[in-house]
């Protein structure tokens, strides 16, 4: 399984957990930290901190990912990121 497939799977598991803080959140956060500098992982890192309620840190990761701050639902943000990852 390649890195982006791992990211997709981690986002899916977090969605399955209702975007709650817990083991799925930790797994995604750890994965993102291990791939800092990759825009897709930095965008997912921003989502992690949005979920956590740390908006300043989320803003930092959105900037690192070259993206505007997302204000929609966690579900729509994760779905958009997963769709982007799936696009070759």
RODRENVEX-73997 format. One line per 3 residues: their letters; for each residue z, x, y of N, C-alpha, C, O, CB. Coordinates in pm, 1 decimal. Each point is the difference from the previous one (the first is absolute). Glycine has a CB too. Layout:
N
A = Z X Y Z X Y Z X Y Z X Y Z X Y ~ ... $
***
This chain:
88
XXX = 0.0 85.9 -117.7 0.0 -85.9 117.7 0.0 90.7 124.2 82.0 91.2 10.9 42.4 -279.7 -135.4 ~ -216.9 162.5 217.4 -5.2 82.5 120.0 102.2 -48.2 103.6 65.9 -102.3 -18.4 -309.8 148.8 -25.3 ~ 255.0 29.0 151.5 102.1 -27.3 102.1 -15.3 -138.5 62.5 99.0 -70.9 17.8 -90.0 315.1 28.8 $
XXX = -132.4 -283.5 -13.3 -19.8 -130.8 62.4 28.6 -113.4 -97.5 46.5 -106.4 40.9 -217.4 207.6 109.8 ~ 144.0 -79.9 -278.1 36.0 -100.8 -99.8 151.7 -14.1 -9.0 51.7 -110.5 -16.0 -262.0 161.3 -113.0 ~ 280.6 60.4 139.4 146.4 -3.7 1.2 50.1 -77.3 120.7 94.4 -78.3 -10.2 -86.3 297.9 -110.2 $
XXX = -72.0 -197.3 235.2 38.3 -71.0 121.3 -24.8 -149.9 -16.1 84.4 -81.8 36.7 -137.0 286.3 100.6 ~ -62.6 -239.6 -191.8 -31.8 -140.8 -22.5 103.5 -63.8 -92.3 48.8 -109.6 27.5 -293.7 158.6 5.2 ~ 277.7 18.0 -139.7 98.2 -53.1 -95.5 137.8 -14.0 65.5 69.6 -98.9 -23.1 -198.0 204.6 -166.7 $
XXX = 167.7 -8.3 270.6 130.6 -6.5 66.8 4.7 -115.5 100.3 101.9 -68.1 11.5 -76.1 316.9 -40.2 ~ -135.9 -271.0 101.1 -5.8 -113.3 92.8 6.7 -132.3 -75.4 64.6 -94.5 45.3 -199.5 232.9 114.7 ~ 68.8 -145.0 -273.9 3.2 -120.9 -82.2 142.2 -27.7 -49.1 45.4 -114.4 2.6 -284.1 155.7 -73.4 $
XXX = 307.4 60.8 27.1 137.2 -16.8 -48.6 93.9 -42.4 112.7 88.9 -82.7 -20.4 -132.6 255.1 -156.1 ~ 23.8 -116.1 294.2 82.6 -39.4 114.2 -25.6 -146.1 35.7 93.5 -74.1 30.5 -96.1 311.1 55.7 ~ -122.9 -278.0 -89.8 -33.3 -140.6 26.5 66.5 -89.4 -104.4 53.3 -105.7 33.5 -274.0 173.6 70.5 $
XXX = 217.5 -25.6 -229.9 62.4 -76.4 -107.0 149.9 -13.1 16.8 61.2 -93.9 -50.9 -241.0 170.1 -97.8 ~ 238.6 18.2 220.1 144.1 -2.6 27.2 30.6 -73.0 130.7 113.6 0.7 47.3 -88.4 215.1 -172.4 ~ -126.6 -278.0 182.2 22.0 -76.9 122.4 20.5 85.8 123.9 61.1 -44.6 97.1 36.4 -130.0 -238.7 $
XXX = -148.6 298.2 138.7 12.0 92.5 112.6 146.3 23.2 38.3 33.4 18.4 117.1 -257.5 -94.8 -34.9 ~ 309.2 75.0 -183.2 143.6 20.8 21.9 34.2 148.0 -15.6 -66.6 73.6 -72.9 116.3 -307.3 -10.5 ~ 54.4 274.9 152.6 53.3 134.4 -19.0 53.6 6.1 -143.3 65.7 -93.1 -46.8 -6.4 121.5 297.0 $
XXX = -87.6 79.6 -317.3 44.8 15.8 -138.3 -81.4 107.3 -68.3 -62.4 82.3 67.0 133.0 -322.1 -75.8 ~ -71.1 240.6 -123.1 -68.6 108.0 -72.6 -149.9 8.7 28.3 -54.9 110.0 6.4 225.4 -136.9 -182.1 ~ -236.9 -86.3 192.5 -143.9 3.1 27.9 -26.7 57.8 138.3 -95.5 75.0 19.7 61.8 -273.9 -169.1 $
XXX = 119.3 163.1 245.1 -11.3 56.9 135.3 20.6 150.4 -6.3 -77.1 76.5 57.8 159.5 -291.8 45.4 ~ 22.5 257.5 -173.9 29.4 144.0 -13.3 -116.7 74.1 -63.0 -36.7 108.4 45.2 280.3 -160.7 -66.3 ~ -302.1 -5.8 -83.6 -112.1 65.6 -68.1 -119.2 16.8 93.4 -62.5 106.0 2.7 140.1 -202.9 -220.0 $
XXX = -109.3 -7.5 294.1 -111.1 10.3 94.5 30.9 101.6 108.8 -85.4 81.1 35.9 24.0 -319.2 -82.2 ~ 182.2 234.0 98.5 39.1 93.9 105.6 -9.9 143.8 -49.4 -53.5 86.2 69.7 206.5 -259.6 28.1 ~ -101.5 199.5 -217.7 -7.8 135.0 -56.5 -144.9 44.9 -18.8 -34.8 113.8 31.4 253.7 -153.1 -146.4 $
XXX = -301.9 -49.6 64.4 -141.3 31.4 -19.1 -65.6 36.3 133.3 -74.9 97.3 9.1 67.4 -252.5 -207.4 ~ 36.5 76.3 300.5 -57.9 25.8 132.7 47.8 133.0 56.3 -78.4 74.1 59.3 66.3 -320.2 -18.6 ~ 140.2 276.8 -58.9 51.7 127.8 49.0 -68.7 117.1 -68.8 -19.8 105.3 60.6 239.7 -214.2 -13.3 $
XXX = -255.9 90.7 -172.7 -66.9 107.2 -74.2 -146.3 17.6 38.7 -63.9 96.3 -42.2 219.5 -140.9 -144.2 ~ -209.2 -47.5 266.2 -140.4 7.2 41.1 -15.0 -9.1 151.9 -99.9 -50.7 50.8 34.7 -51.8 -269.5 ~ 166.6 152.6 290.1 -6.6 -2.1 146.3 -127.6 67.8 46.9 -41.6 102.6 -54.0 292.8 -101.3 68.9 $
XXX = -312.6 -61.0 87.3 -123.0 54.3 54.4 -124.3 -72.3 -48.8 -107.5 14.5 58.2 221.6 202.1 -43.3 ~ -100.2 -294.6 -121.5 -109.5 -84.2 -47.8 14.5 -135.4 69.3 104.7 -64.1 -10.1 -117.6 184.6 -217.4 ~ -90.5 -163.7 297.1 10.9 -120.6 83.2 43.3 -124.3 -77.4 80.6 -78.1 50.5 -255.7 175.2 93.4 $
XXX = 124.3 -116.8 -262.9 39.3 -117.9 -77.1 148.0 4.1 -34.7 69.1 -101.5 8.7 -300.5 86.8 -101.7 ~ 279.6 130.4 54.0 141.8 14.2 -33.7 86.2 -10.4 126.0 109.1 -56.9 -4.1 -169.8 202.0 -193.4 ~ 12.8 -91.2 307.9 76.1 -11.5 125.5 7.3 -145.6 45.4 101.9 -43.0 54.1 -173.3 275.5 11.2 $
XXX = -35.7 -308.4 -87.0 1.9 -142.3 34.7 99.6 -75.1 -88.2 73.3 -85.9 49.0 -314.0 99.7 24.8 ~ 243.9 17.7 -203.0 96.9 -63.4 -89.6 141.9 42.4 35.7 93.9 -78.4 -13.9 -266.5 71.4 -168.3 ~ 188.3 130.0 227.9 130.6 49.9 44.8 47.4 -83.0 119.4 117.9 -34.1 9.4 -173.2 268.6 -90.9 $
XXX = -36.4 -266.7 171.9 33.8 -85.5 114.7 47.7 -136.9 -47.9 98.5 -53.2 51.2 -268.1 174.2 90.9 ~ 100.0 -177.5 -240.0 41.0 -128.0 -55.7 141.7 8.6 -56.0 80.7 -90.5 21.0 -320.4 37.0 -74.1 ~ 269.9 161.0 -17.4 135.7 17.9 -53.8 104.0 -11.1 111.3 100.0 -70.3 -14.4 -191.3 218.3 -168.0 $
XXX = 67.4 -79.2 291.9 98.9 0.3 107.1 2.7 -132.5 76.3 103.3 -37.5 55.5 -134.0 284.0 -35.8 ~ -81.2 -316.7 -16.9 0.8 -136.9 54.6 90.3 -89.2 -83.2 80.9 -75.5 53.8 -314.3 106.1 33.8 ~ 219.2 -21.8 -217.9 82.6 -79.3 -91.1 147.1 34.5 21.2 85.9 -88.1 0.1 -274.1 78.0 -169.1 $
XXX = 215.9 136.6 186.7 136.2 47.7 20.0 57.6 -47.5 133.4 121.6 -3.6 18.4 -175.5 203.0 -158.9 ~ -34.0 -235.4 232.4 44.0 -41.3 132.6 8.8 115.1 98.8 51.6 -16.6 110.6 72.5 -165.7 -219.2 ~ -174.2 299.1 69.6 0.9 118.1 86.5 -134.6 6.7 72.1 -89.5 74.8 -39.4 251.1 50.3 -115.2 $
XXX = -174.0 -204.3 260.1 -128.7 -14.8 69.0 -44.2 127.3 71.6 -119.8 26.5 10.4 172.3 -266.8 17.7 ~ 42.2 318.7 20.9 -37.5 125.4 65.2 -63.5 95.5 -101.0 -102.7 61.6 28.6 289.4 -91.3 138.6 ~ -126.9 41.6 -282.7 -54.7 87.4 -103.9 -132.4 -55.2 -51.5 -92.8 76.5 -26.2 325.3 -5.7 -38.5 $
XXX = -242.1 -202.5 50.1 -127.0 -60.5 -40.8 -108.9 34.5 101.5 -111.8 34.9 -37.9 235.1 -223.4 -77.7 ~ -90.3 178.6 244.5 -96.6 33.0 103.9 -50.2 143.0 -12.2 -118.7 26.5 19.4 230.0 -190.8 129.4 ~ -21.9 255.5 -180.5 -37.9 139.7 -20.3 -104.1 11.2 -111.7 -99.8 70.5 14.4 328.2 3.9 64.0 $
XXX = -204.3 -144.9 -190.8 -90.9 10.9 -113.4 -131.8 -71.6 26.4 -104.2 43.4 -49.2 301.2 -28.0 -102.1 ~ -194.5 -123.6 227.6 -127.3 -62.5 38.8 -81.3 98.4 84.1 -120.8 13.2 -19.5 226.6 -244.1 14.5 ~ -40.1 299.5 97.9 -72.8 99.0 81.5 -55.7 110.6 -87.8 -114.6 41.4 17.9 262.3 -91.9 178.3 $
XXX = -68.1 98.8 -291.0 -47.2 105.2 -91.1 -120.8 -47.5 -80.4 -90.0 78.1 -31.2 323.7 12.7 16.2 ~ -234.4 -220.1 -18.1 -110.7 -55.8 -78.0 -120.3 -35.7 87.5 -105.5 -37.0 -51.3 272.6 -50.9 -111.9 ~ -151.0 99.0 295.9 -107.9 -33.6 91.9 -25.4 -149.3 7.2 -114.0 -43.8 15.7 13.4 263.9 -63.5 $
XXX = 207.7 -298.5 36.1 -12.3 -146.5 -4.3 88.0 -65.1 105.3 100.9 56.6 42.0 -151.9 -44.8 -286.5 ~ 12.0 -130.8 286.4 88.8 -74.7 88.8 120.0 -52.8 -79.0 -6.5 -16.5 -121.9 -189.8 -47.8 269.1 ~ 304.2 38.8 -76.4 118.0 -58.5 -62.7 -34.8 -140.3 -48.6 -57.7 -79.7 74.0 213.1 216.5 73.5 $
XXX = -120.2 -165.9 -270.9 -26.7 -130.3 -60.0 117.6 -92.0 28.8 115.8 40.6 -9.9 -258.1 63.6 -172.2 ~ 111.8 -227.9 217.6 105.8 -97.0 27.5 -8.5 -121.6 -91.5 84.3 -89.4 8.0 -82.3 166.6 228.3 ~ -102.0 -81.4 -322.3 -15.2 -112.5 -92.0 97.1 9.5 -116.8 94.3 79.1 2.3 -334.2 -95.2 62.6 $
XXX = 216.1 -64.1 -165.0 88.3 -2.1 -116.1 -14.6 127.8 -82.0 -103.1 67.2 3.5 88.4 -317.5 -8.7 ~ 120.0 281.4 -67.8 -5.8 114.1 -91.1 -109.4 -22.5 -103.5 -71.4 92.8 -38.1 317.5 -47.9 72.4 ~ -258.2 -170.3 -79.6 -98.2 -33.9 -101.4 -142.1 30.2 47.1 -79.1 60.0 -72.7 233.7 -236.8 -12.1 $
XXX = -185.7 134.7 206.9 -136.2 22.4 49.5 -26.0 147.7 26.1 -111.4 47.9 -21.4 113.4 -275.9 123.1 ~ 98.6 299.8 -55.9 -17.3 143.5 23.2 -24.2 73.5 -131.6 -89.1 84.4 -8.9 236.5 -99.5 212.1 ~ -68.5 -16.7 -304.3 -16.7 64.9 -130.1 -134.7 -36.7 -62.2 -66.9 85.5 -58.0 316.4 -88.2 25.3 $
XXX = -289.4 -123.5 44.6 -128.9 -41.8 -55.9 -115.2 72.5 68.1 -94.8 41.6 -66.6 191.9 -265.7 12.6 ~ -90.1 239.8 185.1 -105.9 71.5 72.2 -5.1 145.6 -41.2 -108.3 56.0 -16.5 134.3 -212.2 208.7 ~ 89.0 217.9 -208.8 4.3 138.8 -41.5 -53.9 16.0 -142.9 -73.7 94.3 -29.0 270.8 -56.7 181.5 $
XXX = -160.2 -129.1 -239.4 -51.1 6.3 -137.5 -150.6 -19.2 -3.9 -68.3 66.0 -78.3 286.8 -152.2 -5.0 ~ -271.3 -2.6 165.9 -145.2 -22.2 5.7 -69.7 126.1 50.7 -106.3 37.3 -49.7 142.0 -284.8 90.6 ~ 23.5 311.0 55.9 -56.7 124.3 54.5 -1.1 110.7 -106.0 -97.9 73.5 -12.7 179.3 -138.1 242.8 $
XXX = 25.6 75.7 -304.3 9.3 101.7 -105.7 -105.8 -24.0 -107.1 -57.0 94.8 -54.0 303.6 -71.1 97.5 ~ -272.3 -149.6 -73.8 -94.0 -35.6 -106.5 -145.6 21.3 40.0 -87.8 5.4 -86.1 253.8 -170.8 5.8 ~ -192.2 177.6 211.2 -136.1 18.0 48.6 -40.0 146.6 -12.8 61.6 87.6 60.7 -34.5 -281.9 98.7 $
X = -130.9 220.1 -238.9 -41.4 140.6 -19.1 -58.7 60.3 125.0 -39.2 116.7 -0.3 -3.0 -166.5 -236.8 $
***
